[in-house]
């Protein structure tokens, strides 16, 4: 056992490009998208060295072959370049031009499919790591409130750092909702709220307050019995009052955690409505903070898409339509308009019919160009696992005709598209979604 442990760890000074490493400091403690990854540049080696680690775990089996050799063999391996090259095969002189074109098309399809899967897997692993950290900080809130605040600050900072820059971002639908329902809801609200803050150009301090408030907006529910943590139609007036107490309980916990005033006001106001019909203080728009108005809207959207009772779920498009119908009274109209602009009329997770009559599911939206999302199209000629995402922005003359509830899809389309039982989102640079139609 000792020999295996030595073999699977390495001095930081000995790291090389091509090695697959595992950083045990946690997703929040480094700038990389994941805690496990293959080193691709000298800059990444330098960043790992700056983390204060003396040794890191690594996986020889997942590393490039040239990176696994002993250091004394590096001179002999130097001619291999930056990575293992693809085997070169002799051209088939009997191949017709049509056959050659088909072979190239198949190769391009395989590469695009691999890129598509890799981009989605990266989003899912990032969401999973963040959901795990979100659950851990929630568990610390009562016994160690200051530690919980520190973890919430670190996670908000990590999300903000990954959103920084001028690049366009895609909002990506995940295939599976990682984590428990509570942490998934908190993370969904946090991610979408911070993307909203980014679209408004909020300064860094306000973005962190927004992230902290969104992440902890339901923390007061920890003090409630499970049966009243989610408001239901059958609640008595007493149960409704008990449920609404989660706001004041959350504010009390926020004080123990030492949250900033901006973050604390998000907890205090996330159930208020623009027309004064919310709770607990019946505030109107001009008495709510901008961050609280954002979280109030996003929280409502996620609760419509992911209610406690799954059978009551609305599709993302239906949820957005309901919010729009209520927008003049319940929500800040400017924030609602920005939300629709960012998420699109058909947010990721919506099932739709295209203008050529095919059925599809929206899987990603470029937050800067949301009217032409990327969709997974039901194509009986292509196995689902081989289906490429179609970019409606580059598909000439093709668009979305209407939204379709999953239960109204033809059985074959329902099976092929597999609409999500629970909707979860993450984000990535738009360039990662630049797949062939």
N, C-alpha and C positions, 0 to 999 in steps of 0.2 A: 504493500500500500504506500509506503514512503517513497519508493521509486516512482510510482505512478504520479504521486502528487508533485514531485520534483519535475517530472517530465512535462506536466501540464501547467507549469508556471515558469516565468522567465523574468530576468532583470529588465527593468525599463530601458536601460542603456543598450540592451541587445535587441530591441525591437527593430523590425525591418518592414519595408513595404511588402505587402502580400500576406502578412500574418493575420490570422483571424483571432481577435482578442476579446476578452470578457472583462469589463470594468465593473468591479464590485462596489463602487462608490454610489451607485444609483443614478437614475436618469436625470435627476434634478441637479446633480453635482458636476456635470460636464456639458459642453456645448454640442455634443454629437447627437444625431437623431435617435440613436439606440445605444444601449449599453453593451451590446455584442455586435461586432462588425469587423470587416476586413480593412486593414490599413491600406490606403491608396496613395498617400503622399507623405513627404517628409514633414510637412506642416502638421499633419495629424500626429506623427511621432513626437514632435515638439510639444504639442498640446497635452498629450498624455504625460510627458515628462514634467509638465508644469502642475500636474494635479497632486504632487507630493507622494506618489506611490513609488515604492522601491521595486515591487514585483507585481506582475499581472498574470492572470490566467490566460491561456491561449489554446487553440485547438489545431494541432498539426494536420488533422484530417481535413479540416475546412480551409486550410491555408494553401496558397499557391505552392506548387512543388519546389520552385527555386527558393522559397522562403524557409523551407524546412531543413535545408542542408546545414551542415556545421559551418561556423564562421570561417574556418580555414579553407573552405571550398568556394568562398564568395568570388575569388579571383577567377576561378574556372567557370563560374556561372555568369560572369559579368556580361557575356555576349548574349545572354538571353533577353536583355532589354527589360521593360517594365512588367512583363508578365509572360506566362506560357503562351506560345503562339499556336494558332489553329493548325491542324495538320493540312498539308497541301496535297491535293489529289490531282492526278492528271486529268486533263480535259477529255471528255468523251467525244472523239471526232465523228462518231456516228450520230450524234444528237442533232436533230433538226432545230432551226431557229425557234419554232413554236415550242418544242420540248425544253429548250434552254430557257425561254421566257417563263414557262410554267415552273421550272425548277427554281428560278430566281424569285418568282412570286411566292412559292411555298416557303423558301428560306426567309423572305421578308416577313411573311405571316408568322412564322415561328419566332422570329426575333421580336416582332411587335407584341406577340402574345406573352413572351417571357418578360418584356419590359412592363407590360400591363400588370402581370401578376406580381412582379417585384415591387412596383409602386404601391399596389393595394396592400401587400403584405407589410410593407414599411409603415403605412398608415395604421394598420391594425395593431402592429407591435407597439407603436408609439402610444396609441390609445390605451392598450392593455397596461403598459408600464405606468402611464399617468393615472389610470383608474385604480391600480394597486396602491399608488402613493396617496390618492385621494381617500381611499378606504382607510389606510393606515392613519392619516391625520385626523379623520373623523373619530376613530377609535381612541385617539389620544385626547380629544377635546375635553372630556370630563375629568379623567385622572390627571392629565398633564396639559392644561390649556396653553401654557406658554410654548411648550414643545409643538403643540398642534399649530399654533400661529406661525412658528418658524418654518414648519414643513409646508404650510399653505403659502407662505411668502415665497419659498423656494420653488414650489411648483408653478405659481403664477409667474415668477421670473423666468422659469424655463420655457413656459409657453410663449411669453412675450418675446424672449430672445429668438425663438424659432419663427416668430411672425415678423421680425424686424426686416427692414429693407424695402426697396421699391418694387420688388418683383410681384407679379400678379399671383394670386393664390387661388387654388381650386378647393372647393368644399366637397369632400369625398364621402360617399355612403360606404359604410363598412358592411362586410358580409355577416359578421357576427358581433353582437354587443358584448364586449368583454367586461367583466366585473359584475357586481351585484347591482340591483335596480337603483338603489340610492346613490351609489357612486357614479353610475352611468348618467343619471339625471343631473347630478351636480356638475359632472364633466361636460356633458352636452351644453348645459346652460353657460358654463364658463367659456368654452371654446367659441360658441356662436356670439356671446356677448363681447368677448375680446376682439373678435373679427369685426363686429359692429364698431367698437371703439376705434379700431385701426382705420376703418373706412371714414370715420369722422376726424381722423388725425389728432386724437387725444394725446396729450403729453404723457411721458413715461409714468409719472407719479399717479396720474389719473387712471392710466391703464392698469397699474398694479392694484389700485383701490377697486377698480371694476372687477378684476379677476378674483381678488380676495372675497369681495362681497358676493359675487356670483357663486363661487365655490362653496361658501359657507351659508348661503341664504336660508337653507332648511335645517341648520344645525340645531335649532330649538326643538325639532321633532324628536331628538334623542331622549327628551324628558317626557314624551307622551307615550301612552300605551299604544301598541301596534295597531289596534282596531280603530284609532282615531287619527292616525298619521296622514291619511288621505281622505279628503272630504268626499262623501257619497250622498246620493240623492235621498237615501232613507234616514239620514241623520236627524236626530231630534234637535231642538233648539239648544239644549244643554250640550250635546255632542258637538254641535257647530261652534259653540263658544269655546269648548275645550280645544277643538282643532285650531281655532284662531289664536289661541294662547301661544302657539309655537313661535309667533313673531316676537312677543315680549320675552319669552324664554330664550330665544336666540340672541336678542340684544343683551340680556343678562350674561349669557355665556360669552358674547363678544367682548364685554367689559372685562371679564376674567382673563380672556386671551390677550387683552391689550390691543385690539384692532384699532386702526386709524379711524378718525371721524368719518372720512369718506366711505370706507368699507362698512362701517357700522350702520350708516344711513341706508345702505343697500339692504341690509338685513331688516331694518326697521320699516322700509317702505316698499318692499317687493310685491306686496299684495294691494297696494293703493291703486286707484284708477283715476284717469284724467278728469272724470266728471264728479269725483268725490264719493263714488259708490263702493270704494274698496274698504279695506280694514287694515289696521285697527283705528286709525285716526281720521279716516274719510278725507284725506288730503286731495286737492286738485293739482293739476299739472304744475302750476307755477310754484307750488310748495314742495315739489319733489325734486331731488337731484337728478341730473342727466343720467348718471350711472344707474340709479334706481329705476328710472323710466325705461332704460334699455333692458334691465334684468326682468322687470315686470312683464314686458312683452315676450321676451325669449322664454321665460319660465312658463308662461301660458301656452306658447307654441309647443314646447316639449311635452307638457302635460296633456295636450290634445293628441299629439302623435303617440305618446307612450303613457297612457293612463294606467292607474293601478290595476284595473280590470281590463285585460287585453281586448276583450270583445267590444269595448266601447271606443277603441282607437279610431281616429280619423286618419286618412292619408295625409301626407305633407301638403298636397295641393288643397285638400278640403280644410285642413287646419289654417292654412294661409287665407283661404277665402272667408272663413269665419272671422278671423282676426280683422280682415279688411272690412267686413260688414259691421263689426263692432267698433271700428277704428275711430269714428268721429266722437264716440262717447267714452270708450274705455282706455284708449291709449293715445300717446303723443303722436299726432299725425305725421310729423316730420320724421320721427324715429320709425314709425310703421312704414312710411314710404322708403326709407333707406333700407329697412329690413327686406322688403319685397325686391328692391333693386339688387341687393346682395344675394339673396337666396334664389331669385328667379320666380316667375309665376308658377313654375312646376319644380319645387325644391327636390333635391335628391331623395329618392325613395318613392316618388310619385310613379304610378303606373299610368301609361298614356297610350293613345292611338295616334299613329303618325299620319301625315297627309297622304301617304300611299297605302293606307289601311292596315299596315302592320302594327302589331302591339309591341310595346317597349317599356323599359323601366329606366327612369332617370338615375344615373349613378354618380354624376359629378357635375358641378356648376363652377365655371370661372366667375369669381365674385366681381370681376370688372366687366364681363360680358355675359350676363346671366340669361339672356333671351334665347340663346342657342346652346343648351346643355349637351352633355355627352350621355348617350343612352345605350343600354344593352337591348338589342332587337331580337325578337323571336324569329329565328330563321330555321325552318325545319330541315334545311339542307346542311346545316352546320351544327355539330354537337355543341352543347352548351359550354363544355369545358374548353372548346376551341374557338369560342365566339369572341371577336374583337369588339371593343367599345366603339360606337359610331359617334363622330363629332359632327353635330348638326351645323356647326359654324362653317364647316368645309363641305358639307353635303349639299350640293346645288339643288335648289328647288324643293328641298325636303324640310318639313317642320312638324310641329305638334298640332294635331287637330283638336283633341279634347282629352280631359282626364278620365280615367276609368277606374272604378273601385276594383280591388283585386277579385272579389267574388263575382264580378261581372265579366271577367276575362274568360275567353274560351279555355276549356280545361287544359289543352296542350300548351297554351301561352302561360297559364298560371303555373304549370309544372316547370316550364322552361325558365321563366323569369324569377320564380321563387321570391315573391315580395317579402320583405322583412317583417317579422312579428314585432320587433322593437327597432326603432330607428336610431342609429348612432352615427355621428359625424366626426371626421378629423379634417385636417387641411394639409396641403402640400403645394410646392411651387407649381405654377401652371405648366412649366416646361416638362414636368414629369408626366403630364397627361397628354403630351403631344403624340398621340398614337394615330396610326393610319386608319382611315375610315373603312 
